[in-house]
Amino acid sequence: IKIGDRVVNNVQPAERDIAMVFQSYALYPHMTVNDNLAFGLKNRKMPKDEIEARVARAAEVLQIEPLLGRKPAALSGGQRQRVAIGRALVRDVDVFLFDEPLSNLDAKLRADLRVELKLLHQRLKNTMIYVTHDQIEAMTLADRIAIMKDGLIQQLDSPHEIYNRPVNKYVADFIGSPSMNFFEGNVADGNFTSGDLTVPLAGYEFIEPGNASANAWFGIRPEHIVVGGDAPFQVDIDVEIVEPMGSDTLVWTTLNEKPFRFRMDGQATVKTGDKMKIGFDPARASMFDKTTEERI
């Protein structure tokens, strides 16, 4: 098994019963929901009363009891996905493997089912391995996230740690919506310098003191920018694009000849052409070596 550049040898698989939930619902169209749930158990020659008890329990957990007599064609996308989850649930397994189970649903259904999956995990306490390209699903559902690139695990950690201390530039750019702002420059004498931009690094925690002098990428998330205030680093900008998003507003500008975006409160009054002072605390930044793109 490879984790980054490390190889872990002699990993022996444990004896576990695993059930999969696929991206496509994979339901039998000619069977009712009840029969779809019970089919695998019947093939295992399980006693009828045990099958009925397991189906009833799964239907109750997933709130699909009124749907047991329907066929898949009479169900919505979200209902079909709950049935697909229920088919795995009745097997009473140790590990659930979800292969992008929400990809075929619209945005509202995905949000609703994320909550249902979270509640299901809290109720069952089973191990769940969830494969997704959606960072929101990963951040909201996971206790631990493995971010992969080219078949290698880049970082395996809690959502909080991955968001706040990404191990490399790929992870930093991948997690966060919108993604992190980056500047290319140099670290020397306690400052990061990029063109006319000089950022004091007094609050930044270097992984090793020897890394405090290097060619580097400097990254700061849009949500860590403050307007006005007394942030350690401040700069004057001109507002170029305003994207109202309801709960917040995304503002675009140019900083050090690079596109730069930051979030403001959704009720903030801002328009194209406004001049304002923005700033941030460098302690909340992430810096990466220019060559290796590893955190410094």
C-alpha positions in Angstrom: 0.0 0.0 0.0 1.4 3.4 -0.9 0.8 6.5 1.1 2.6 9.4 -0.6 6.1 8.2 -1.1 5.9 5.6 1.7 5.3 2.0 1.1 3.5 -0.1 3.8 4.3 -3.8 3.4 2.7 -6.9 4.7 -0.8 -5.5 5.1 -3.2 -8.4 5.6 -6.9 -7.9 4.9 -9.1 -8.5 7.9 -12.0 -10.9 7.7 -14.9 -8.5 7.1 -18.3 -8.7 5.4 -18.6 -5.9 2.9 -21.7 -4.4 1.1 -21.5 -2.0 -1.8 -23.8 0.8 -2.8 -23.2 1.8 -6.5 -23.5 5.1 -8.3 -26.3 3.5 -10.4 -29.2 2.2 -8.3 -28.9 -1.3 -9.7 -32.4 -2.3 -8.6 -34.4 -5.1 -10.2 -37.2 -3.2 -12.1 -39.7 -6.1 -12.1 -39.5 -6.5 -8.3 -41.1 -4.4 -5.5 -39.0 -2.5 -3.0 -39.7 -5.3 -0.5 -38.5 -7.9 -2.9 -35.4 -5.9 -3.9 -34.4 -5.7 -0.2 -35.1 -9.3 0.5 -33.6 -10.8 -2.7 -30.0 -11.2 -1.5 -31.2 -12.7 1.8 -33.4 -15.2 0.0 -30.4 -16.3 -2.1 -28.6 -17.0 1.1 -31.4 -19.3 2.3 -32.1 -17.2 5.3 -35.2 -18.0 7.4 -38.3 -16.1 6.3 -39.0 -14.5 9.6 -35.4 -13.3 9.8 -35.7 -11.8 6.3 -38.9 -10.0 7.2 -37.3 -8.6 10.4 -34.3 -7.3 8.6 -36.3 -5.7 5.8 -38.6 -4.1 8.3 -35.7 -2.7 10.3 -34.0 -1.3 7.1 -37.2 0.2 5.9 -37.7 1.9 9.2 -34.2 3.3 9.4 -34.4 4.7 5.8 -38.0 5.8 6.2 -39.2 3.8 3.1 -41.9 1.8 4.8 -44.7 3.3 2.7 -42.7 2.3 -0.5 -42.3 -1.4 0.1 -45.1 -2.4 -2.3 -43.9 -0.1 -5.1 -41.6 -0.9 -8.0 -38.5 1.2 -8.8 -40.3 2.9 -11.8 -42.7 4.5 -9.3 -39.9 5.9 -7.1 -38.0 9.2 -7.2 -34.2 9.2 -7.6 -33.8 9.8 -3.8 -36.2 7.0 -3.0 -34.4 4.6 -5.3 -31.0 5.5 -3.7 -32.5 4.8 -0.3 -33.7 1.4 -1.5 -30.2 0.7 -2.8 -28.7 1.6 0.6 -31.3 -0.5 2.2 -30.3 -3.5 0.1 -26.9 -3.3 1.6 -28.2 -2.5 5.1 -30.3 -5.7 5.4 -27.1 -7.8 5.1 -26.0 -6.5 8.5 -22.4 -6.1 7.4 -19.2 -4.8 9.0 -18.2 -2.4 6.3 -20.3 -0.4 3.7 -18.6 0.8 0.5 -20.3 3.7 -1.2 -19.2 4.3 -4.8 -20.3 7.9 -5.6 -23.9 7.0 -4.5 -25.3 10.6 -4.9 -23.8 11.5 -8.2 -27.0 10.9 -10.2 -29.1 13.1 -7.9 -29.9 16.8 -8.2 -28.3 19.3 -5.8 -31.2 19.4 -3.3 -31.5 15.6 -3.1 -27.8 15.3 -2.6 -27.9 17.7 0.3 -30.9 15.8 1.8 -29.3 12.4 1.4 -26.0 13.6 2.9 -27.8 14.3 6.1 -29.5 10.9 6.0 -26.2 9.1 5.4 -24.6 11.0 8.3 -27.5 10.1 10.6 -27.4 6.5 9.4 -23.7 6.3 10.2 -24.2 7.8 13.7 -27.0 5.3 14.3 -25.3 2.1 13.0 -21.7 2.8 14.1 -20.5 0.7 11.1 -17.4 1.5 9.1 -18.3 3.3 5.9 -15.9 3.9 3.0 -17.2 6.6 0.8 -15.8 7.3 -2.7 -16.5 10.7 -4.1 -15.2 13.5 -6.3 -17.4 16.0 -4.4 -15.3 17.8 -1.7 -18.5 18.9 0.1 -19.6 15.3 0.5 -16.1 14.4 1.7 -15.9 17.2 4.2 -19.4 16.8 5.6 -19.6 13.0 5.8 -16.1 11.9 6.8 -14.3 11.3 10.1 -11.1 10.9 8.0 -10.5 11.8 4.4 -8.0 10.2 2.0 -7.2 12.6 -0.8 -5.8 10.8 -3.8 -3.9 11.8 -6.9 -2.6 9.5 -9.6 -3.3 6.5 -7.4 -1.4 7.8 -4.4 -2.8 9.0 -1.1 -1.7 12.7 -0.7 -3.1 13.2 2.8 -5.0 11.0 5.2 -6.5 13.1 8.1 -9.5 14.7 9.6 -11.5 17.2 7.6 -10.4 20.0 10.0 -6.7 19.2 9.6 -6.9 18.8 5.8 -8.7 22.1 5.5 -6.4 24.1 7.8 -3.1 22.3 7.3 -3.0 20.8 3.8 0.3 18.8 3.3 0.8 20.1 -0.3 -0.4 22.5 -2.9 -2.6 19.9 -4.6 -4.6 19.2 -1.5 -4.8 23.0 -0.7 -6.1 23.7 -4.1 -8.5 20.8 -4.2 -10.2 21.4 -0.8 -12.3 24.6 -0.6 -14.9 26.3 -2.8 -13.9 28.6 -4.2 -10.3 27.4 -4.1 -7.4 29.0 -2.3 -5.7 32.1 -3.7 -2.0 31.5 -4.5 1.0 33.8 -5.1 4.5 32.7 -6.2 7.4 34.3 -4.5 10.2 34.1 -1.9 10.4 33.6 1.8 13.3 35.5 3.5 13.9 37.5 6.7 10.5 36.7 8.1 8.6 37.9 5.1 7.0 36.5 2.0 7.7 38.7 -1.1 6.0 38.4 -4.4 6.4 41.4 -6.8 5.3 44.5 -4.9 3.6 42.3 -2.3 5.3 41.8 1.1 3.6 39.8 3.7 5.0 39.5 7.3 5.1 35.9 8.5 5.4 36.5 12.3 2.4 34.3 13.1 3.0 31.5 10.5 4.1 28.1 11.9 6.8 26.6 9.8 7.0 22.8 9.8 10.8 23.1 10.2 12.7 26.3 11.1 15.1 25.6 8.2 12.3 26.1 5.8 12.0 29.8 6.7 14.0 30.7 3.6 12.8 29.3 0.2 11.1 29.9 -3.1 7.5 29.3 -2.3 3.8 29.4 -3.0 1.8 31.4 -0.6 -1.9 30.5 -0.3 -4.8 32.1 1.6 -8.4 31.0 1.5 -11.2 33.5 0.3 -13.1 33.1 3.6 -10.0 34.1 5.6 -10.0 37.6 4.1 -11.4 40.4 6.3 -12.5 43.8 5.1 -11.2 46.7 7.1 -10.2 45.8 10.6 -6.7 45.6 11.9 -5.4 42.4 10.3 -1.6 42.0 10.4 -1.4 42.4 6.6 -3.6 44.9 4.7 -3.8 46.2 1.2 -6.0 48.5 -0.9 -8.0 47.0 -3.8 -10.5 47.8 -6.4 -13.6 45.6 -6.7 -13.9 44.1 -10.2 -16.6 41.5 -10.0 -19.4 40.9 -7.4 -21.2 37.6 -7.2 -24.1 37.7 -4.7 -24.7 34.1 -3.4 -27.4 34.8 -0.7 -25.7 33.8 2.5 -22.4 35.4 1.4 -21.0 37.5 -1.5 -17.9 36.5 -3.5 -15.8 39.5 -4.6 -13.1 39.4 -7.3 -10.2 41.8 -7.6 -6.6 41.8 -8.9 -3.8 41.6 -6.4 -0.1 41.5 -7.5 -1.3 41.1 -11.1 -3.2 37.9 -10.2 -7.0 37.3 -9.9 -7.9 37.3 -6.2 -11.2 36.4 -4.6 -12.6 36.8 -1.1 -15.9 36.3 0.7 -18.0 39.0 2.3 -21.3 38.8 4.3 -24.3 38.3 2.0 -25.9 41.5 3.3 -22.8 43.6 2.6 -23.3 46.5 0.3 -20.6 46.3 -2.4 -20.5 47.0 -6.1 -18.1 46.9 -9.0 -15.6 49.8 -8.9 -15.7 50.2 -5.1 -12.3 50.8 -3.4 -11.7 49.0 -0.1 -9.0 47.8 2.3 -8.8 44.1 2.8 -6.4 42.0 5.0 -5.7 38.7 6.5 -3.8 37.0 9.3 -0.7 35.2 7.8 -1.1 32.6 10.6 -4.1 31.2 8.6 -2.1 31.0 5.4 -0.5 27.9 3.9 3.0 27.9 2.2 4.5 25.3 -0.1 7.9 24.8 -1.5 8.1 26.0 -5.1 9.8 22.8 -6.4 8.2 20.0 -4.3 4.9 21.8 -3.6 5.1 20.3 -0.1 4.0 22.4 3.0 6.8 24.4 4.6 
